[in-house]
């Protein structure tokens, strides 16, 4: 799914977090609702300004960010650790 027309990032809205169509509902909000057990139908019922495509766009956005995440090994003081880096 192409989420670029649905997910917006505005510096002065919700601290620059990715939001849905310029609304004050963030991708993170939707992911939290889904992780908490809400269905897409329940979310749309609670937020009638949203559509199921908006929710699918949130999932596509999160999947894309996860795909771009790169975990690089680092060494400090002879210890090996991991650091998350967005590619």
RAJOKA-V571790 format. One record per backbone hydrogen bond with DSSP energy under -0.5 kcal/mol. CO is the residue of the C=O (numbers start at 1). NH is the residue of the N-H. E is the energy in kcal/mol with one decimal. If there is no record, write none. Layout:
# RAJOKA-V571790
co->(CO,CO)
nh->(NH,NH)
e->(E,E)
This chain:
# RAJOKA-V571790
co->(1,3,3,6,6,8,10,10,12,13,14,18,19,19,20,24,25,26,27,28,29,30,31,32,33,34,39,40,41,42,43,47,51,52,53,54,55,56,57,58,59,60,61,62,63,64,65,66,68,70,70,72,74,76,79,81,83,85,85)
nh->(3,6,7,8,21,19,13,16,14,16,17,27,8,21,23,26,20,30,31,32,33,34,35,36,38,37,43,44,45,46,47,50,55,56,57,58,59,60,61,62,63,64,65,66,67,68,69,69,87,72,85,83,81,79,76,74,72,70,87)
e->(-0.9,-1.7,-3.0,-0.6,-4.2,-3.4,-2.0,-0.7,-0.5,-1.5,-1.3,-2.5,-2.7,-0.6,-2.9,-0.6,-2.1,-1.8,-2.6,-2.5,-2.2,-2.5,-2.7,-1.8,-2.3,-1.6,-2.1,-2.6,-2.1,-2.2,-2.3,-2.5,-1.5,-2.4,-2.2,-1.7,-1.9,-2.4,-2.7,-2.5,-2.4,-2.3,-2.3,-2.3,-2.3,-1.5,-0.7,-0.8,-2.5,-0.7,-2.6,-1.9,-2.8,-2.0,-2.3,-2.4,-2.3,-2.9,-0.6)
